[in-house]
Amino acid sequence: MIFIDGRFKATNRGMIEAQLREITVAGRNFLFVPGPTNVPDRVLRAMSVASEDHRSPDFPALTRACLDGLKPVFKTITGYPILFPSSGTGCWEAALTNCLEPGATVLIARFGQFSHLWADMCTRLGFDVALLDTPWGEGAPVDQYLAALESDRQHRIKAVLVCQNETATGVTSDVAALRRAMNSVNHPALLMVDAVSALASIDFRMDEWGVDVCISGSQKGLMLPAGLGVTCISPKALEAAKRTSSRRCYFDYADMVAANASGYFPYTPSLQMMYALREALSMLAEEGLENVFRRHTHLAGGARAAVMQGWKLKLCAAAPKWYSDTVTAVMVPAGIDAAAVIARAYTRYNLSLGAGLSKVAGKLFRIGHLGDLNEIMLLGAIAGAEMAMLDTGISIEPGSGVAAAQSYWRKH
Ligand SMILES: *Cc1c(COP(=O)(O)O)cnc(C)c1O
């Protein structure tokens, strides 16, 4: 490599580094982590706008487009969609600090890194955590939730928390069944659902399931950059928030709902993200939400065919009833480090796969298939994962995953 002058050297440094890392620099990075997901070009264009005055008389139209447009996505008539300038994690914290008294008892099952982190947050915020420890790979244990609620005759449990789609293990739980369990013992606790990797890709029904707080974020099914906490609260949650003595300010539900009523925010919202959200909501409406769910189910079927029929590998999800339509967690054979597969996929093929987190670190890699994608895009990820696995010494049949996915999709 010859350097003519400093400038040439500077612009070529990236190229040299890329060569060292064997990155294929041409073409796009294949982003197949389960969030952040691909941002559609339409959304990128929509958010490429100059800033505007967020107190102008025109601003409420944008606020309404976003908040009203979110209602069908949450499947709510009576709920209040809220946009916080945070990620999904901020909405976890908002749910707890708005609706519960300090030290209140919460019931939560832990079966993966995200449900673990939410439970951990509850502990760190001083709540009394009734923990249902569940094997990773299984879904929410509705029978154990029921047993805990049934024996809670004094109604000490003030909130029931569940992660609808455990992104770390590729497991989806039955939120409707949990609501039925709560109703069967007439338990008055609030139901709080983490739908960060489910909303706008797996069916979620705020009103029908009697969800009091739904927690999500912008960078998964909503196809936006990270940066918006997207949450929805029931009238019961809002009432609770107005009563509790717990302290919060920035994330106060009542302040937000009051300001939103006139189309404004208590503080400066991200205008560009709101334009992006408005566009993403239009895209979801054009495709039709039920078609969006069907597409995710269809894509996930192909991904699972690649893993099980093609590669003859196992999923982390322990039973079909828990298979996630947004993320597939693939167990690598014993003696292989899944981190090596992920590193190889990235440095050699420019493919980003999701890592195994904490308990399952090194044991699995994840293929995210949510948001703006189609069969051929996912075939690219399956092909890349296949090459990375072969390169790291996993004995799978070359082409087997791609062929299995192709045949699944051509049949269904
Ligand atoms: C991504 C994710 C989160 C964390 O959301 P952030 O936006 O990263 O704060 C929480 N729960 C689940 C299930 C997730 O997939």
The ligand as a Gaussian input file, in Angstrom:
#p B3LYP/6-31G(d) Opt

LIG

0 1
 C      -34.604000      -5.273000      22.938000
 C      -35.412000      -5.706000      24.101000
 C      -35.450000      -4.957000      25.277000
 C      -34.575000      -3.790000      25.536000
 O      -34.974000      -2.727000      24.805000
 P      -33.995000      -1.495000      24.590000
 O      -34.735000      -0.766000      23.534000
 O      -32.687000      -2.055000      24.147000
 O      -33.910000      -0.776000      25.864000
 C      -36.296000      -5.383000      26.285000
 N      -37.035000      -6.478000      26.165000
 C      -37.003000      -7.224000      25.046000
 C      -37.840000      -8.454000      24.974000
 C      -36.184000      -6.867000      23.984000
 O      -36.142000      -7.616000      22.884000

